[in-house]
Amino acid sequence: MRKFTAIYSRELKYYFRSITAYVVISIFLVLSGYFFFSIFRFYNVLSLQAIKNNDFSGNLNLVDGVMRPVMGNISVILLILLPLLTMRLLAEEKKQGTFELLLTYPVSDLEAVAGKYLSALTIFAVMLSATLLYPVLLLVFADPEIPPIISGYFGLFLMGASFIAIGTFFSSLTSSQLVAGVSTFGVSLLFLIIGWTAPLAGPVLSSILSEFSILVHFESFSKGVIDTKDITYYIFLTGFFIFLTLRSLESARWRS
Amino acid sequence: MIKVEKLSKYYGPVKAVNDLSFEVSRGEVLGFLGPNGAGKTTTMKMLTCYLPPSSGRATIFGYDIMKDSMEVRKRTGYLPEKSPLYSDMKVNEYLPFVARLRGVSRERVRSSVDMAVDSCGLGSVFGKMIGHLSKGYQQRVGIAQAIIHDPELLILDEPTIGLDPKQIIDIRQLIKSLGTDRTVILSSHILPEVNQVCGRVIILDKGRLVAVDTPDNLREKLRKFPVTRVMTLPAAVDVSTADILNGIEGVTGVRETACDGNISNFRVESLPGMDLRNDIARRLVAAGVPLIELRNEELSLEDIFIQLVTEEKD
């Protein structure tokens, strides 16, 4: 446990010392703030029109009109920014040669990977919780439904956790941060859009494709439904890539 | 305490280490000597459990490097070539970090760090960022991280490479002092370094063990013909110095090597095990030849090395 915390706190310190954390968090907040602002403005215009036209007003609510689109956009920003957070985790150690030293310390692969993975997850949790300001603002001025917002945030957290796991895995494969980042982005994007072809595929393939899709499983979270099937999906995806990372570290000893 | 049996390592089709067997006892400073690509680094990587051997086995303090890798890692300190360090950490953060990874108990972290800092002379740079330190100090930090848990075995891969002469002397001194109470294996292709620091030398070439012995014994074994160097001034009487030397019992060959002004230099080979300095001095002086220098030629480790490596090729 002490070895895990040593690695975890070193990584966390690195994020702030190298300004990576500041840059990623601030860009994330600027972009998500912009999305919140523009979506909220649009919702405002829609509400004004709804006052004039009574038929429209029944379908308008702050969760569907503001928070769900905002969360949808946040998931896309995460797709782009999280690989930048994870790409250095192991690739940099490989490049610097410190990876060799790490493997000769009496530290298990799991302790090393867990320390690194959870440090990135912590940064992500910090940046995601900063966006809680948006629903808080809505709460101050209006009366949105709270449960779907909570479940939506839970879904976003699980989604980010799986992106970070994918990133950790690709960082363990190469000594080039660029290769790790681009591969993470590509594979995460694939998991995000894999459901798009589902309507065109046959009945069996269609359900398989949508079961693989990160977006399909996120949908019910954003609607306020916490389904064990969706939680299991994200946990499985995260666990699978962490498992692959551990195997990749193990094979680093064997392949050379 | 370290037993290596028929250790081999392939990188693809290339055999980097070939059937290497040797033993190292407690408290010994052992040097790996060999040209680049001889298999020194690969052997060290296997002993530190970083690379698995392709065949053969090695035990360190009775623990197998494959089966009990964690036990071996706990007891071994390692400084890889080029001393990889986290350049974004300060020395006073890095050493406690390594101590925790090495499993030093919470109460002992501070004293371990102090010990490593004292041994490696890092007091003046303790609060500095590792990336801002000179190469020599970075190398010291590398050694400090290797000894922080007071390991019984210290493995140092080319610890003085890339340092300036003053730093090299300091690091050698440091290694010597570390070697007094623990086992040290170090690799080098700088021969005088191994000669100064190591009690025993293993000479590797193309992954194979060519020779293993103390530097003195290696010298003794390979000195096929003892060589004595003689320097004289011209004699007042007309005598041939070479003839006098040839006439001494036990001399097998005399060659005049160089003539510098009126000083003549001779290389005298004699039968194995003979020291002819006394005879040479008496005979030359008796013949009236002014003798200004007389010494037995020491075979340098370079000579041994070249001799062994070329013999292998023959």
Boltz contact constraints between the chains, C-beta under 6 A:
constraints:
  - contact:
      token1: [A, 2]
      token2: [B, 100]
      max_distance: 6.0
  - contact:
      token1: [A, 3]
      token2: [B, 101]
      max_distance: 6.0
  - contact:
      token1: [A, 6]
      token2: [B, 97]
      max_distance: 6.0
  - contact:
      token1: [A, 6]
      token2: [B, 100]
      max_distance: 6.0
  - contact:
      token1: [A, 6]
      token2: [B, 101]
      max_distance: 6.0
  - contact:
      token1: [A, 10]
      token2: [B, 97]
      max_distance: 6.0
  - contact:
      token1: [A, 14]
      token2: [B, 88]
      max_distance: 6.0
  - contact:
      token1: [A, 17]
      token2: [B, 88]
      max_distance: 6.0
  - contact:
      token1: [A, 96]
      token2: [B, 84]
      max_distance: 6.0
  - contact:
      token1: [A, 97]
      token2: [B, 84]
      max_distance: 6.0
  - contact:
      token1: [A, 98]
      token2: [B, 84]
      max_distance: 6.0
  - contact:
      token1: [A, 98]
      token2: [B, 86]
      max_distance: 6.0
  - contact:
      token1: [A, 100]
      token2: [B, 50]
      max_distance: 6.0
  - contact:
      token1: [A, 100]
      token2: [B, 80]
      max_distance: 6.0
  - contact:
      token1: [A, 101]
      token2: [B, 84]
      max_distance: 6.0
  - contact:
      token1: [A, 103]
      token2: [B, 50]
      max_distance: 6.0
  - contact:
      token1: [A, 104]
      token2: [B, 48]
      max_distance: 6.0
  - contact:
      token1: [A, 104]
      token2: [B, 50]
      max_distance: 6.0
  - contact:
      token1: [A, 104]
      token2: [B, 73]
      max_distance: 6.0
  - contact:
      token1: [A, 104]
      token2: [B, 78]
      max_distance: 6.0
  - contact:
      token1: [A, 105]
      token2: [B, 101]
      max_distance: 6.0
  - contact:
      token1: [A, 106]
      token2: [B, 70]
      max_distance: 6.0
  - contact:
      token1: [A, 106]
      token2: [B, 73]
      max_distance: 6.0
  - contact:
      token1: [A, 106]
      token2: [B, 74]
      max_distance: 6.0
  - contact:
      token1: [A, 106]
      token2: [B, 103]
      max_distance: 6.0
  - contact:
      token1: [A, 107]
      token2: [B, 101]
      max_distance: 6.0
  - contact:
      token1: [A, 253]
      token2: [B, 52]
      max_distance: 6.0
